[in-house]
Amino acid sequence: MRPIAALTLALGMAVLAAPTGEAQQLGVEARIPCHSYDEIARQLGSRYKESPVSLGVQTNGNLLQVFASPESGTWTILSTSPAGTTCVIAAGKSWESLKISNDPEA
């Protein structure tokens, strides 16, 4: 099993064992793996050598973060509610960071 698939499965099982009110409130089924931010960040760092590379605030007030590993190219996108519930919303490999340019010709 691929490492990212294993993390998603493990986090999904944790959600099934103890679903969060946040996921239910949003009408999202328990398929989205959610847990505490500290636990997910620890797992991404220790298992996949991923760390935060970018972030932004979503229109719903949640913090959106991209974790990535320059070594392996794996990446994970997290959404964290103000209450601290963090959900893995996407993961994959071959992450590339692009240089931000204000020049429309670039």
N, C-alpha and C positions, 0 to 999 in steps of 0.2 A: 504494500500500500504506500502511496506517495506520502511524504511528510505532511504536506498541506492538507491532504484528504484526511489523514489521521487526526490532525488538530481539529478540523471541522467536525469530524465524527465525534471526537472526544467532547468538544464543546457542545455539540448537539445533544449528546447523551446527558450532559449536565443540565441542559435546558429542559429536557424531557423529565428529568428527575425532580426539578424544582423550577417550573416556569415562572417567569417574572411578570408582574402586573403590567410593566411597560410594554412588553411584547403583546400581551393580550389586549391592552388598551388601544394599541395601534391597529388591531385587527390582523396582526401577523401571526401565523401559526408557529408552533414551537420548532419549526425547521431552522429558524435563524438562531445560531448559537450566541447566547448572551450570558454574561457573567460579570464579576467585578472588574473594573479597569485594571487594578493592580495585578490580578491573577492572569488576565489575558496578556498584558504587557510583559509579565515575567515569563510566561510560556513562549511568547514570540521571541524574546531575547535569548532565553536559554536553549530552546530547541532549534530555532531557525536563524539565530544571530541577526534578527530584525530589530530595528530601532526606528523611532519616528523620523520621517524626512520631510513631511509637510502637514499642514493643518489648516482648518478654516471653520467658521461657525455657519451651520446650516440655518435655513430660514425658520426651522422649528426650534431653534435654540440649542440643538445638539452640537457637540464638537465632532467634526469629521477629521480623522487622522489617517495618514498613510504611513505604514511601517514598511521598511524595505531592508534588504541585506545586499550590500555591495559585493559580498563574497559569492553568494549563490544566485542572486537576481530574483529571489522570491519576494513577494509583497503581500500585504494584508491591509484592507481598508476597514477601519473601525468607526462606529458612531456611538458617542457617549452622551447620555442624557444628563441634564443638570443634577439629577439624583444620583448619578454615578453608575447606572447600568450601562454596560458596554456590549455592543453587538458586533459580530464579525459580519460585514455585509458583502465582502468580496475578497478573494485571495487568488494568487496565481504565481507565475514565474516570468522571467525576462523583463523585469522592471527597468526602465530607462528614465533618467531625469533629464528634462530639457531645460536649456537656458532660457530664462524669461527675457523677452525683448520688447521694448516699447516701439520699436521701429517696424511699421507695417510692411516694409520692403524686405525685412530679414527673413 
